[in-house]
Amino acid sequence: MTQKVPEIPPRFTDPRPVLAIGSALWLVATLVVWVSGDRWESLRPVCLMGLAVGLLGTTIFLIQRRGARRGDKGAQTGL
């Protein structure tokens, strides 16, 4: 017998909180590393790349959401 799999609640599938919190944490880490001076200077590129990846993820999400709202054939659904 095949059991019906329950739907995942929307609060667990919404990428917006993850993008916002992750980007905010990378911003805080970048500011702390930048203000601390020479002690954490080697971690600056890591923090800047974290910000860049967050920006890239947000951009991809916004492009996909715009396509889904327009009804594009290749866009994801449920955004």
N, C-alpha and C positions, 0 to 999 in steps of 0.2 A: 504494500500500500504506500502510496505517495502522500506524505504529509505536506500541508500547505505551510510554506515558510513565511513567518510574519514580516511585515514591512519594517525597515529600519526607520526610527523616528527622524524627522527632518532636522532636529537639533544636532544629531550626530553626523549628518551628511552635509551640513552647511559649511563651506570652506572659509567664509568671511571671518569668523572669530579666530580661526587658526592663523590666517594671513595677518590680521590686525595685531594679535598678541605676539606672534613670532617677529614681525617687523618692529614692533615697539621694544621687544627685548633686545634685538640686535642694535637698535638705536641707542638704548641705554648702555649696552656693552661697549659700543663704539665711543660714546661720550666718556665713559669711565676710563677706557684705555687711552683716549686722547688726552684727558686731563691729568692722568697719572704720570705723564712725562716719559722719561727714558726707561723706566722700570718695565713697562709692558709694550714698548715700542714694536717688538717683533710680532705682536698680535694685531696690530692695526690692519694689515692686509686681510686677515681672517674676518675681522669685524666688517670691513668694507665689502668683502665678498658676501657676507651674510646679508647685508643690506641690499646688495645687487640681486641676490637670489630671491629675496622677498619682493623686490620690485618686479622682477621677471615673473614670479608666480602671480602677483596681483594683476599684471598686465595680461597674462594669458587668461586668467579668470574673467577679467572684464571683456576681453575680445570674445570669449566663448559665450558669456552671458548676453552680449549684444547680438551675436549670431542666433542664439536660441530665441531671443525675443523677436527677432526679425523673421524667424522661421526658416533659417538656412538649413539645407539638407544635411550638411556634415556637422552641425553644431550639437553639443551635448544637450540632453534634456534635463529638466528639473533645476535649472540654475535660477 
